[in-house]
Amino acid sequence: MLIPGATSAHKPARAWLRAGGLACACLLAACASLHTAIPDLPKDTPANWQARNSAAGGHAPDLDHWWRAFDDPVLNALIERALKDNLNIQIAGERLQAARAARHAKRGMFWPNLNFRTYVETTPNASTGFLEVGLDSTWEFGFFGRATGNKRMNLADENLAIIDDAAMRVSVIAEVTRNYVELRAAQARAKVLDETVAVRRKQVELAQKRVATRLGTQIELDRAQTELLQAQNEAAEPALTVMQTQQALAVLFGTTAPDPALLTAAIQPALPAIDFHQTPADLVRTRPDIRRAEQNIVRAAGELGIARADLWPKLGIYSTFVSSTALTSTHLNDDFVFIAGPTISLPILDWSARRQVVNARERALQASVLAYREAVIEGVAEAQTALAQFDAKSALMENAQKTLALDERGAQSARTLQRIGLGDGLETAGADLAAAQALLARNLAVRDRALAYIALYKAFGGAIPPLAKDTKSEGSP
């Protein structure tokens, strides 16, 4: 039956149009059905911190410049120097640039390409040579999720390099701060221990006088001399810590020579009152291991998308233009050939193996989701532990400060009694020793609180710079 207004000549054309439209519809449906969605990330962070003991008020968390809470210009300058000169940071920066260059190179995977070529051929009897000059162009469309999968993998690789670069900066800053805190604490400890040696030496002198005047015993003198030797041994210990921390800082600065500014003792850095108001979700999710786990999910989704696309044909367009010139002793003969058309690569015999690859990628994606959840749980646990440790060290420092105040008051009273004749030198020396021990305990408590603070910010992970995003839509089916 003929359609009104149509001739039989139109039937083949309309049939081809219908077939083409049906093929396009099937292609679009297949592309839509094969889109691999990135799974929703699980939420495993509690609403608030647990077991908080810190005082109200104080400084809010600062992931970008947390070391500035020490209010130490020397430390600030050292960190700026390390960020500029540290070799590991430079290595991470070069790897980041390499990842960005690789991503830029891989963006053209599904763009049309054009190749120019020349070559020479001869006939079997070698009577004629042909010079061929041609242009070839291929264009794979990246259908069925292949382009999207590649895009996700390349993006995840660049973001992993960004995270590694930021993580290296966090690690270097923490190491510089830790070594600086231990250096200043050791220098302060050395000063107190030298004063302790002086007091112990005075005790020995008093004990010798008491023995000479028969007011004391040899046992008391021997005990005083033993305590002096112990004090001298203890006074030698900070020197090793000072040398080790100075050398560690030199390595962090990319050199072998210690900084001359660190050779002179300075005030031990101390923290003000600090309280953390934000929730774990606000802080812990900046941890590099959690951000890496996020990007591993994106990469696994890209690998799954490519594996699913490999079950379907690879479609594209191919064209070539060749100019062939026959070279003989008598004449030149030129021919031109242009060919263009679609290309298709269809898996047949290995389809089952490709299906198993899809199954493997699906399991890998599920494993990456579980790995992300594990990273969040471990991060929260580490941060909770570090926060509890910081609170405990803060309480110990407050107690050490109170003990120091009491012992210093006792030493002052002992000196007053000696001055008015109601006490002797041994009592004053004993009170001075108690105050020195309290000062040592306070200095160690200040150091331990500072180290706990550093560990806490390492648990938080520090600030991560903005990650790379695809400015184009994920458009290719």
C-alpha positions as CSV (number, residue, x, y, z in Angstrom):
1,M,0.0,0.0,0.0
2,L,1.3,3.4,-0.9
3,I,1.3,6.3,1.5
4,P,-0.7,9.2,0.1
5,G,1.5,11.9,-1.3
6,A,4.5,9.6,-1.5
7,T,6.1,7.7,-4.3
8,S,7.7,4.3,-4.1
9,A,11.1,6.0,-4.6
10,H,10.8,7.5,-1.2
11,K,10.3,4.2,0.6
12,P,14.0,3.2,0.9
13,A,15.0,6.7,2.1
14,R,12.3,6.7,4.8
15,A,13.2,3.2,5.8
16,W,16.8,4.2,6.3
17,L,15.7,7.3,8.3
18,R,13.6,5.1,10.5
19,A,16.4,2.6,11.0
20,G,18.8,5.4,11.7
21,G,16.4,7.0,14.2
22,L,15.9,3.7,15.9
23,A,19.6,3.1,16.1
24,C,20.2,6.5,17.7
25,A,17.4,5.9,20.2
26,C,18.9,2.5,21.1
27,L,22.4,4.1,21.4
28,L,21.2,6.9,23.7
29,A,19.2,4.4,25.8
30,A,22.3,2.2,26.1
31,C,24.4,5.2,27.1
32,A,21.9,6.2,29.7
33,S,21.6,2.8,31.2
34,L,25.4,2.3,31.4
35,H,26.0,5.5,33.4
36,T,28.0,4.5,36.5
37,A,26.9,6.6,39.4
38,I,29.4,7.5,42.2
39,P,28.0,5.9,45.5
40,D,26.9,8.1,48.3
41,L,29.5,8.4,51.0
42,P,28.5,7.0,54.4
43,K,28.2,9.3,57.4
44,D,30.0,7.9,60.4
45,T,31.0,11.0,62.4
46,P,29.4,11.8,65.7
47,A,27.6,15.1,66.3
48,N,30.0,16.3,69.0
49,W,33.4,15.5,70.6
50,Q,33.3,13.2,73.5
51,A,34.8,13.5,77.0
52,R,35.6,17.2,76.7
53,N,37.4,18.8,79.7
54,S,38.8,22.0,78.1
55,A,38.0,25.4,79.4
56,A,35.4,27.5,77.7
57,G,36.5,30.2,75.4
58,G,40.0,30.3,74.0
59,H,41.0,30.0,70.3
60,A,38.8,28.2,67.8
61,P,40.5,25.6,65.6
62,D,42.6,27.0,62.7
63,L,43.6,24.3,60.2
64,D,45.5,26.8,58.0
65,H,47.8,28.4,60.6
66,W,47.4,26.4,63.8
67,W,51.1,26.8,64.8
68,R,50.5,30.6,65.2
69,A,48.7,29.8,68.5
70,F,52.3,29.6,70.0
71,D,52.7,33.3,69.1
72,D,56.4,32.7,68.4
73,P,57.9,34.7,65.5
74,V,60.9,32.4,65.3
75,L,58.7,29.4,64.8
76,N,56.6,31.3,62.2
77,A,59.8,32.1,60.3
78,L,61.1,28.5,60.4
79,I,57.8,27.2,59.0
80,E,57.9,29.7,56.2
81,R,61.4,28.6,55.4
82,A,60.6,24.9,55.5
83,L,57.6,25.4,53.2
84,K,60.0,27.0,50.7
85,D,63.1,24.9,51.1
86,N,62.0,21.4,52.2
87,L,62.9,18.8,49.6
88,N,60.0,16.5,50.2
89,I,57.6,19.4,49.6
90,Q,59.4,20.2,46.4
91,I,59.2,16.5,45.3
92,A,55.4,16.5,46.0
93,G,55.0,19.7,44.0
94,E,56.8,18.2,41.0
95,R,54.6,15.1,41.2
96,L,51.6,17.4,41.3
97,Q,52.7,19.2,38.2
98,A,53.4,15.9,36.5
99,A,49.8,14.7,37.4
100,R,48.3,17.9,36.0
101,A,50.3,17.5,32.8
102,A,49.3,13.9,32.4
103,R,45.6,14.8,32.9
104,H,45.9,17.5,30.3
105,A,47.4,15.1,27.9
106,K,44.7,12.5,28.5
107,R,41.9,15.0,27.9
108,G,42.4,14.5,24.1
109,M,41.8,10.8,24.2
110,F,38.3,11.2,22.7
111,W,39.0,14.2,20.5
112,P,39.5,13.9,16.7
113,N,43.2,13.5,15.7
114,L,44.9,14.2,12.5
115,N,48.2,12.5,11.3
116,F,50.4,13.4,8.4
117,R,52.5,10.6,6.8
118,T,54.8,10.0,3.9
119,Y,56.3,6.8,2.6
120,V,57.7,5.1,-0.5
121,E,56.5,1.9,-2.1
122,T,57.6,0.0,-5.2
123,T,55.9,-2.4,-7.6
124,P,56.8,-6.1,-7.2
125,N,59.1,-5.9,-10.3
126,A,60.7,-2.8,-9.0
127,S,60.0,-0.9,-12.2
128,T,58.1,1.9,-10.6
129,G,58.3,3.7,-7.3
130,F,55.5,5.5,-5.6
131,L,55.7,8.4,-3.3
132,E,52.7,8.6,-1.1
133,V,51.6,11.5,1.0
134,G,48.5,11.3,3.2
135,L,46.4,12.6,6.0
136,D,44.7,10.2,8.4
137,S,42.0,11.2,10.9
138,T,40.3,9.0,13.6
139,W,37.7,10.0,16.1
140,E,36.5,7.6,18.8
141,F,33.3,8.8,20.4
142,G,33.7,7.5,23.9
143,F,30.1,6.2,24.1
144,F,28.6,3.9,26.7
145,G,30.4,5.7,29.6
146,R,34.0,5.2,28.3
147,A,34.7,9.0,28.1
148,T,33.2,9.6,31.5
149,G,35.2,6.8,33.0
150,N,38.5,8.1,31.6
151,K,37.6,11.6,32.8
152,R,36.9,10.4,36.3
153,M,40.2,8.5,36.5
154,N,42.3,11.4,35.2
155,L,40.5,13.8,37.6
156,A,41.1,11.4,40.6
157,D,44.8,11.0,39.7
158,E,45.3,14.8,39.8
159,N,43.3,15.2,43.0
160,L,45.3,12.4,44.7
161,A,48.5,14.4,43.8
162,I,47.0,17.6,45.2
163,I,46.1,15.7,48.5
164,D,49.6,14.2,48.7
165,D,51.2,17.6,48.2
166,A,49.0,19.1,51.0
167,A,49.6,16.1,53.2
168,M,53.4,16.6,52.8
169,R,53.0,20.3,53.8
170,V,51.0,19.3,56.9
171,S,53.6,16.7,57.9
172,V,56.6,19.1,57.4
173,I,54.9,21.8,59.4
174,A,54.1,19.4,62.2
175,E,57.7,18.1,62.3
176,V,59.2,21.6,62.3
177,T,56.9,22.6,65.2
178,R,57.6,19.4,67.1
179,N,61.3,19.7,66.8
180,Y,61.3,23.4,67.7
181,V,59.2,22.7,70.8
182,E,61.5,19.9,71.9
183,L,64.5,22.1,71.2
184,R,63.3,25.0,73.3
185,A,62.1,22.7,76.1
186,A,65.5,21.0,76.2
187,Q,67.3,24.3,76.3
188,A,65.0,25.5,79.2
189,R,65.6,22.1,80.9
190,A,69.3,22.5,80.6
191,K,69.2,25.9,82.3
192,V,67.2,24.5,85.3
193,L,69.4,21.4,85.6
194,D,72.5,23.6,85.6
195,E,71.0,25.6,88.5
196,T,70.2,22.3,90.2
197,V,73.8,21.3,89.9
198,A,74.8,24.6,91.6
199,V,72.4,23.9,94.5
200,R,73.7,20.4,94.9
201,R,77.2,21.6,94.9
202,K,76.3,24.1,97.7
203,Q,74.7,21.2,99.6
204,V,78.0,19.3,99.4
205,E,79.9,22.3,100.7
206,L,77.5,22.7,103.6
207,A,77.7,19.0,104.4
208,Q,81.5,19.2,104.4
209,K,81.4,22.1,106.9
210,R,78.9,20.2,109.1
211,V,81.3,17.2,109.1
212,A,84.2,19.5,109.9
213,T,82.3,21.1,112.8
214,R,81.0,17.6,113.9
215,L,77.4,18.8,113.3
216,G,76.9,16.3,110.5
217,T,77.9,12.8,109.5
218,Q,79.9,11.3,106.7
219,I,76.8,9.5,105.6
220,E,75.1,12.9,104.9
221,L,78.2,14.1,103.0
222,D,78.3,10.9,100.9
223,R,74.6,11.3,100.1
224,A,75.1,14.9,99.1
225,Q,78.0,13.9,96.8
226,T,76.0,11.1,95.2
227,E,73.1,13.5,94.5
228,L,75.6,16.0,93.0
229,L,76.8,13.3,90.6
230,Q,73.3,12.4,89.7
231,A,72.5,16.0,89.0
232,Q,75.5,16.4,86.8
233,N,74.5,13.3,84.8
234,E,71.0,14.6,84.4
235,A,72.4,18.0,83.3
236,A,74.2,16.4,80.4
237,E,71.1,14.8,78.9
238,P,69.5,17.9,77.3
239,A,72.6,18.6,75.2
240,L,71.9,15.4,73.1
241,T,68.3,16.5,72.5
242,V,69.4,19.9,71.5
243,M,71.8,18.5,69.0
244,Q,69.3,16.0,67.6
245,T,66.5,18.5,67.2
246,Q,68.8,21.1,65.6
247,Q,70.0,18.5,63.1
248,A,66.4,17.3,62.4
249,L,65.4,20.9,61.7
250,A,68.3,21.3,59.3
251,V,67.2,18.3,57.4
252,L,63.6,19.7,57.2
253,F,65.2,22.9,55.7
254,G,67.0,20.9,53.0
255,T,70.5,21.4,54.5
256,T,73.0,19.8,56.8
257,A,74.0,22.9,58.8
258,P,71.9,23.8,61.8
259,D,70.3,27.3,61.8
260,P,72.5,29.7,63.9
261,A,69.4,31.4,65.3
262,L,68.6,28.1,67.1
263,L,71.9,27.8,68.9
264,T,71.0,30.4,71.5
265,A,68.4,29.4,74.1
266,A,65.1,31.2,74.0
267,I,61.8,31.2,75.8
268,Q,60.0,27.9,75.7
269,P,56.9,28.3,73.6
270,A,53.6,27.9,75.5
271,L,50.0,27.7,74.3
272,P,47.1,29.8,75.5
273,A,43.7,28.4,76.6
274,I,42.3,26.5,73.6
275,D,38.8,25.0,73.0
276,F,37.5,23.2,70.0
277,H,33.9,24.0,69.1
278,Q,33.6,22.3,65.8
279,T,32.3,18.8,65.3
280,P,34.4,15.9,64.0
281,A,32.6,16.1,60.6
282,D,33.9,19.7,60.3
283,L,37.5,18.9,61.1
284,V,38.3,15.2,60.6
285,R,37.0,15.1,57.0
286,T,40.0,17.2,56.0
287,R,42.4,14.4,56.8
288,P,44.5,13.3,53.8
289,D,43.6,9.7,54.2
290,I,39.9,10.4,54.1
291,R,40.3,12.7,51.1
292,R,42.4,10.0,49.4
293,A,39.6,7.5,50.1
294,E,37.1,9.8,48.5
295,Q,39.2,10.1,45.3
296,N,39.8,6.3,45.3
297,I,36.0,5.9,45.1
298,V,35.9,8.3,42.1
299,R,38.7,6.4,40.4
300,A,37.1,3.0,41.1
301,A,33.8,4.4,39.6
302,G,35.8,5.5,36.5
303,E,37.4,2.0,36.1
304,L,34.0,0.4,36.4
305,G,32.6,2.7,33.8
306,I,35.3,1.8,31.4
307,A,34.9,-2.0,32.1
308,R,31.2,-1.7,31.4
309,A,31.8,0.3,28.2
310,D,34.2,-2.5,27.0
311,L,31.2,-4.8,26.8
312,W,29.8,-2.6,24.0
313,P,31.1,-1.7,20.6
314,K,33.7,1.1,20.2
315,L,32.3,3.5,17.6
316,G,34.1,6.2,15.7
317,I,34.8,7.8,12.4
318,Y,37.8,7.2,10.2
319,S,39.0,9.2,7.1
320,T,42.1,9.2,5.0
321,F,43.4,11.3,2.1
322,V,46.3,9.9,0.1
323,S,48.2,11.3,-2.8
324,S,50.2,8.8,-4.7
325,T,52.8,9.8,-7.3
326,A,54.3,7.2,-9.6
327,L,57.9,8.0,-10.4
328,T,59.5,6.6,-13.6
329,S,62.2,7.6,-16.0
330,T,59.6,8.9,-18.6
331,H,56.7,10.4,-16.7
332,L,55.0,11.3,-13.5
333,N,51.5,10.0,-12.7
334,D,49.5,11.4,-9.8
335,D,46.5,9.7,-8.1
336,F,44.3,10.9,-5.2
337,V,42.2,8.8,-2.9
338,F,39.8,9.9,-0.2
339,I,38.1,7.4,2.1
340,A,35.8,8.2,5.1
341,G,33.3,6.2,7.1
342,P,32.4,4.8,10.5
343,T,34.5,2.4,12.5
344,I,33.3,-0.3,14.9
345,S,35.1,-2.7,17.2
346,L,32.8,-5.3,18.7
347,P,33.8,-7.8,21.4
348,I,32.7,-11.4,20.5
349,L,34.8,-14.2,21.7
350,D,36.2,-12.4,24.8
351,W,32.9,-11.0,26.0
352,S,32.7,-13.4,29.0
353,A,36.2,-12.3,30.1
354,R,35.2,-8.7,29.9
355,R,32.1,-9.5,31.9
356,Q,34.4,-10.9,34.7
357,V,36.4,-7.6,34.6
358,V,33.1,-5.7,35.2
359,N,32.4,-8.0,38.2
360,A,35.9,-7.3,39.5
361,R,35.5,-3.6,39.1
362,E,32.1,-3.6,40.9
363,R,33.7,-5.4,43.9
364,A,36.6,-3.0,43.8
365,L,34.2,0.0,43.9
366,Q,32.4,-1.6,46.9
367,A,35.7,-2.1,48.6
368,S,36.7,1.5,48.1
369,V,33.4,2.6,49.7
370,L,34.2,0.4,52.7
371,A,37.7,1.7,52.8
372,Y,36.3,5.3,52.9
373,R,34.1,4.4,55.9
374,E,37.0,2.7,57.6
375,A,39.2,5.8,57.1
376,V,36.5,8.0,58.6
377,I,36.0,5.8,61.6
378,E,39.8,5.5,62.2
379,G,40.1,9.3,61.7
380,V,37.4,10.1,64.3
381,A,38.9,7.6,66.8
382,E,42.4,9.1,66.4
383,A,41.1,12.6,66.7
384,Q,39.0,11.7,69.8
385,T,42.1,10.1,71.4
386,A,44.3,13.0,70.5
387,L,41.8,15.5,71.9
388,A,41.5,13.5,75.1
389,Q,45.3,13.5,75.4
390,F,45.4,17.2,74.8
391,D,42.8,17.8,77.6
392,A,44.7,15.5,80.0
393,K,48.0,17.3,79.3
394,S,46.3,20.7,79.7
395,A,45.0,19.6,83.2
396,L,48.5,18.3,84.1
397,M,50.1,21.6,83.1
398,E,47.6,23.5,85.2
399,N,48.5,21.3,88.2
400,A,52.2,21.7,87.5
401,Q,51.8,25.4,87.4
402,K,50.1,25.4,90.8
403,T,52.7,23.1,92.3
404,L,55.5,25.4,91.0
405,A,53.8,28.5,92.6
406,L,53.6,26.7,96.0
407,D,57.3,25.5,95.8
408,E,58.5,28.9,94.8
409,R,56.6,30.4,97.7
410,G,58.3,27.8,100.0
411,A,61.7,28.7,98.7
412,Q,61.1,32.3,99.2
413,S,60.0,31.6,102.8
414,A,63.1,29.5,103.5
415,R,65.4,32.3,102.3
416,T,63.5,34.8,104.5
417,L,63.9,32.5,107.5
418,Q,67.6,32.1,106.8
419,R,68.0,35.8,106.5
420,I,66.5,36.5,109.9
421,G,68.4,33.6,111.5
422,L,65.6,31.1,111.9
423,G,66.8,28.7,109.2
424,D,70.0,27.3,107.8
425,G,71.5,26.9,104.4
426,L,70.5,23.2,104.1
427,E,66.8,24.1,104.5
428,T,67.1,26.8,101.9
429,A,68.9,24.5,99.5
430,G,66.3,21.9,100.0
431,A,63.5,24.4,99.3
432,D,65.4,25.7,96.2
433,L,65.7,22.1,94.9
434,A,62.0,21.5,95.4
435,A,61.3,24.6,93.4
436,A,63.7,23.6,90.7
437,Q,62.1,20.1,90.4
438,A,58.7,21.8,90.2
439,L,60.0,24.1,87.5
440,L,61.3,21.0,85.6
441,A,57.9,19.4,85.9
442,R,56.2,22.5,84.7
443,N,58.5,22.8,81.7
444,L,57.9,19.2,80.8
445,A,54.1,19.6,81.2
446,V,54.2,22.7,78.9
447,R,56.2,20.6,76.3
448,D,53.9,17.7,76.6
449,R,50.8,19.8,76.1
450,A,52.4,21.4,73.1
451,L,53.3,18.0,71.6
452,A,49.7,16.8,72.2
453,Y,48.5,19.9,70.4
454,I,50.7,19.1,67.4
455,A,49.5,15.5,67.5
456,L,45.9,16.7,67.6
457,Y,46.3,18.8,64.5
458,K,48.0,16.0,62.7
459,A,45.0,13.9,63.6
460,F,42.8,16.6,62.1
461,G,44.9,16.5,59.0
462,G,45.2,20.2,58.3
463,A,43.6,22.2,55.5
464,I,43.4,20.6,52.0
465,P,43.4,23.1,49.1
466,P,40.5,23.1,46.6
467,L,40.5,19.9,44.5
468,A,40.4,19.9,40.7
469,K,37.0,19.8,39.1
470,D,35.9,19.1,35.6
471,T,34.7,22.4,34.1
472,K,32.8,20.5,31.4
473,S,29.8,18.3,32.0
474,E,30.2,14.6,32.2
475,G,28.2,14.7,28.9
476,S,29.6,11.8,26.9
477,P,27.3,8.8,27.3
